[in-house]
């Protein structure tokens, strides 16, 4: 994964994003708050011009299913239209490989994150944790545990505003950059935050460009467990298995509410997936 080689100021990135806004518009779709939110399942997203993760389209790689639009910025909010490949990408692996990427949002949580880390360690699995800045700031020991386990960190903004794309470029820049700083500070020297996930999948061309200018790759998902609805353990397990394909990005949560169902579902999913020959890898391997 490409690592940042310099810091970016809020003013510099906001100015660049304003140019991006002029170039590509700022259509966005609102999302409701709390645990009644997502209406579309975004796939992995990137800034315009970036290639597919894992070398998509190279060497006979087999991409995951056709991505859906995120937040209606380039397709209706129903999210069922193919998207511009310059903006969106899927994970791609060589034929026969059954790799998936696990992601966990809204933490870290002192109640649920350690349980998820323990399950991942039990099955030699790794994941990407999309953290809300103040949560990381409040629980630096958990950020350090995630790093020590060999897992990765993702910027999930400061306030988790699921209509962030409707706010000013300056506000979106602060949300993204300040959260990154909080996470990096919590993790300690050398901490790397390489990804950005918009709350509720509220991606837009502008916040993608803000993230990319800061060295953060926008991260969507292709399999929504809908654990945020707390529909019961069997339904969470079903949701993941029904959407699973090699190269899938699975969305789950380790914060934002009671995640007891998520933990229980993960305890069932991991052995099932291992038995089916799946491995759990990062997005750029």
C-alpha positions, 0 to 999 in steps of 0.5 A: 500500500502506498504510504504518505510521504508528507503532511497536508494542511486543511487549507491545501486540501480544501483548496484542491477539493474546491477544484474537484467540486468545480470539475465533477459536481457535488451530488450527494444522498443523505442517510438517516442517523444512528442504527437505521441508516444505509440504503446502498452497499458501496464497493471499494472506492478510489480517487479518479485515476487510481487503479484497482486494488491488488492489481485489478484487471492484471494477470488474469485476476478475477474481480469481485462482482460489479460494484454499486454506486456509493451515495448516488453521486454517479448513479441513483441512490438505489445503488444498482448501476455500474460505476465509472471505473476511474472512481470505483474499484473492486478487489481482484485476486488471481483465479482460484484465490478465495480472499476476503477483507473484513472491516469493522466500523465505529470503534474502537469500543472497550466492550466489543473491540477486544472480543473481535480481536480475540476471535480474529486472532483465534482464526489467524484472521486480519481486518481493517478497523474504521475508527471514529476519531474521538473514540480512538482518542478516548481509547488509545490502548485499543488502537495500540492493540489493533496495531499490535495484532497486525491489523490496519486502521481506517479514518471514519471521520470525527463526528460520523455525520452521515450527511457529511457530503452536504456540508462545506468542503472545509468542514469535510476536510476537517472531519477527515484530517482531524480524525486521522490525526486523532487516530495516529496520535492514539496509536503512537509514533509510526502509526499509519492510517491508509484508508478513509470510509465515509459514514454511512457510505456517504461518499462524494467526488469531493470527499474522495478527492480530499481523502486521496490528497491526504494519502487516504484511499476511500474504502467502501464495501460489497457485503453488508452484514446489516449488523447495525440493524441488530437483526439477530445472529442468524440474519447477520450470518445469512447476510454475509454468506449470501453476498460473499464472493472472492474479493468481497469487502465485508462490513461489520461493526465493533462500535456504535451500539450493542455489538453482542450480535456481531461478536456472536455472528463472527464466532460462527462466520469465521469457522464456516469461512475457513472450512470453505477455504476462505482466507482473510487478507488486506485490500492490497495483497 
